[in-house]
Amino acid sequence: MRIIRHADCRPMPWKNGGGVTTEIIAWPPAAGLDAFDWRISMAQVASGGPFSVFAGIDRTLTVLSGTMRLTAGDAEPVALSPQSQPYAFAGDVGTEATLIDGPVLDFNVMTRRGRVSHAVERLAFSEPTEIVLGEGISLAFVASGAARMGSEPVAAFDTLYQDDGTATLKVEPTEPLSLLLVSIRLT
């Protein structure tokens, strides 16, 4: 297990040039936007508009702050906020965001369909908890709050990365904590 500190993550332009994303981790390392198998990032969305199209990619978006209405392909529009569950959609359909309450900060997981799959779960707690990390790759992203994970202190936007099999993670919040638990599996 290792901690990816938010301060060590690299900002880069959106594929469509409409903003900036902070890449947390991607595989293979340093893969371009058309070559990754999986990618985890955060994005600041200052205005509404179309999303970048990623052919052959499945996406899950989770809002960390602000509120947006997202329309992906022919699906009904959905309102997303820090209280809503992660929203999964195909990255190769036309997707448009309308900001409802000012700028939005979101968390994105993208995997290459047919090679890799993923799941994202939002957890919130304030008492010490043990989380079982499964086979494959697991990430625990601190959406808000602070804690000790194992023996390491973590703060908002830090990520614990684990790729060496099943493990139990002891999480001790030092303030109310919101985590996004990400599972990545080869298909």
C-alpha positions as CSV (number, residue, x, y, z in Angstrom):
1,M,0.0,0.0,0.0
2,R,1.1,3.5,-0.7
3,I,-0.3,7.0,-0.3
4,I,-0.6,9.3,-3.3
5,R,-0.5,12.8,-1.9
6,H,-2.7,15.4,-3.7
7,A,0.2,17.8,-3.7
8,D,2.2,15.3,-5.8
9,C,-0.4,14.9,-8.6
10,R,0.0,16.5,-12.0
11,P,-2.5,19.0,-13.5
12,M,-3.1,18.6,-17.3
13,P,-5.5,20.1,-19.8
14,W,-8.8,18.4,-20.6
15,K,-8.9,16.4,-23.8
16,N,-11.3,19.0,-25.3
17,G,-9.2,22.0,-24.0
18,G,-12.1,23.3,-21.8
19,G,-10.4,23.1,-18.5
20,V,-7.8,21.4,-16.3
21,T,-7.8,18.0,-14.6
22,T,-5.5,16.7,-11.9
23,E,-4.4,13.2,-12.7
24,I,-4.1,11.1,-9.5
25,I,-2.9,7.9,-11.2
26,A,-3.1,6.2,-14.6
27,W,-2.0,2.8,-16.0
28,P,0.3,2.4,-17.8
29,P,2.2,5.2,-16.2
30,A,2.4,8.4,-18.3
31,A,-0.1,7.0,-20.8
32,G,-1.6,9.6,-23.0
33,L,-5.4,10.3,-23.0
34,D,-5.9,7.8,-25.8
35,A,-3.7,5.1,-24.5
36,F,-4.5,4.4,-20.8
37,D,-6.1,1.2,-19.5
38,W,-7.4,3.0,-16.5
39,R,-7.2,6.6,-15.1
40,I,-8.2,8.3,-11.9
41,S,-8.5,12.1,-11.8
42,M,-10.2,15.2,-10.3
43,A,-11.5,18.1,-12.4
44,Q,-12.6,21.6,-11.7
45,V,-15.6,22.5,-13.8
46,A,-16.0,26.3,-14.0
47,S,-18.8,26.3,-16.6
48,G,-21.3,23.9,-18.2
49,G,-20.8,22.4,-21.6
50,P,-19.9,19.2,-23.4
51,F,-17.6,16.5,-21.9
52,S,-14.6,15.2,-23.8
53,V,-15.4,12.0,-25.7
54,F,-13.4,8.9,-24.8
55,A,-14.0,6.1,-27.3
56,G,-14.2,2.6,-25.7
57,I,-14.1,4.0,-22.1
58,D,-16.5,3.5,-19.2
59,R,-16.6,6.4,-16.8
60,T,-17.9,7.0,-13.2
61,L,-18.2,10.6,-12.0
62,T,-18.6,11.6,-8.4
63,V,-19.3,15.2,-7.4
64,L,-17.1,16.4,-4.5
65,S,-18.5,20.0,-4.3
66,G,-21.1,22.0,-6.2
67,T,-24.1,20.6,-8.1
68,M,-24.5,19.8,-11.7
69,R,-27.1,18.2,-14.0
70,L,-25.5,15.6,-16.3
71,T,-27.0,14.3,-19.5
72,A,-25.2,11.3,-21.0
73,G,-26.4,10.1,-24.4
74,D,-30.1,9.3,-24.4
75,A,-30.3,8.8,-20.6
76,E,-32.5,11.1,-18.5
77,P,-30.6,14.0,-17.0
78,V,-29.4,13.4,-13.5
79,A,-28.6,15.9,-10.7
80,L,-25.3,15.2,-9.0
81,S,-24.1,16.7,-5.7
82,P,-21.8,15.7,-2.9
83,Q,-24.7,13.7,-1.4
84,S,-25.4,11.7,-4.6
85,Q,-24.0,8.3,-5.4
86,P,-21.3,7.9,-8.1
87,Y,-22.8,8.1,-11.6
88,A,-21.6,5.5,-14.3
89,F,-21.9,6.2,-18.0
90,A,-20.2,5.5,-21.3
91,G,-17.4,7.8,-22.2
92,D,-18.1,7.6,-25.9
93,V,-21.6,9.1,-25.9
94,G,-22.3,12.8,-26.1
95,T,-22.4,14.0,-22.5
96,E,-23.2,17.5,-21.3
97,A,-23.1,19.2,-17.9
98,T,-25.2,22.1,-16.6
99,L,-23.9,23.7,-13.5
100,I,-26.7,24.4,-11.0
101,D,-24.9,26.0,-8.1
102,G,-21.6,27.6,-9.3
103,P,-18.3,25.7,-10.0
104,V,-18.1,21.9,-9.5
105,L,-15.2,19.7,-8.3
106,D,-15.5,16.1,-9.4
107,F,-13.7,12.8,-9.2
108,N,-13.5,10.6,-12.3
109,V,-12.7,6.9,-12.8
110,M,-12.2,5.8,-16.4
111,T,-11.4,2.2,-17.6
112,R,-10.9,0.8,-21.1
113,R,-14.0,-1.3,-21.9
114,G,-13.2,-5.0,-22.7
115,R,-9.9,-4.9,-20.8
116,V,-10.6,-3.3,-17.4
117,S,-13.7,-2.7,-15.3
118,H,-14.3,-0.7,-12.2
119,A,-16.7,0.1,-9.4
120,V,-16.9,3.2,-7.1
121,E,-18.6,3.4,-3.7
122,R,-19.1,6.5,-1.5
123,L,-18.5,5.8,2.3
124,A,-19.0,8.2,5.2
125,F,-18.1,7.7,8.8
126,S,-16.6,9.3,11.9
127,E,-15.7,6.3,14.0
128,P,-12.8,3.9,13.5
129,T,-13.6,1.4,10.8
130,E,-12.0,-1.5,9.0
131,I,-12.4,-1.7,5.2
132,V,-11.7,-4.9,3.2
133,L,-9.9,-4.2,0.0
134,G,-10.4,-6.9,-2.6
135,E,-8.4,-8.6,-5.3
136,G,-7.0,-6.5,-8.0
137,I,-6.4,-2.8,-7.5
138,S,-8.1,-0.8,-4.8
139,L,-8.0,2.9,-4.1
140,A,-9.4,4.8,-1.2
141,F,-9.8,8.5,-2.1
142,V,-10.4,11.0,0.7
143,A,-13.2,13.1,-0.6
144,S,-13.4,15.2,2.6
145,G,-12.1,15.1,6.1
146,A,-8.9,13.6,7.5
147,A,-7.9,10.2,9.0
148,R,-5.1,7.8,9.7
149,M,-5.1,4.9,7.2
150,G,-3.0,2.1,8.6
151,S,-0.1,4.2,10.1
152,E,-0.3,7.1,7.7
153,P,-2.1,10.4,8.2
154,V,-4.2,11.4,5.2
155,A,-6.2,14.6,4.3
156,A,-8.7,15.6,1.7
157,F,-7.8,14.5,-1.8
158,D,-5.1,12.1,-0.8
159,T,-5.4,8.5,-2.1
160,L,-4.4,5.2,-0.7
161,Y,-3.4,2.8,-3.5
162,Q,-3.2,-1.0,-3.1
163,D,-2.5,-3.5,-5.7
164,D,-1.2,-6.6,-3.9
165,G,-4.2,-8.7,-3.1
166,T,-6.9,-8.7,-0.4
167,A,-6.1,-6.5,2.6
168,T,-7.9,-5.1,5.6
169,L,-7.5,-1.3,6.0
170,K,-7.9,0.3,9.4
171,V,-9.3,3.8,9.0
172,E,-9.3,6.1,12.0
173,P,-11.0,9.4,11.3
174,T,-9.7,12.5,12.9
175,E,-12.7,14.4,11.7
176,P,-15.9,13.3,9.8
177,L,-14.6,11.4,6.7
178,S,-16.0,10.8,3.3
179,L,-14.2,8.2,1.2
180,L,-14.5,7.0,-2.4
181,L,-13.6,3.3,-2.6
182,V,-12.5,2.3,-6.1
183,S,-12.1,-1.3,-7.3
184,I,-10.3,-1.9,-10.6
185,R,-10.3,-5.4,-12.2
186,L,-8.9,-6.9,-15.4
187,T,-11.7,-8.4,-17.6
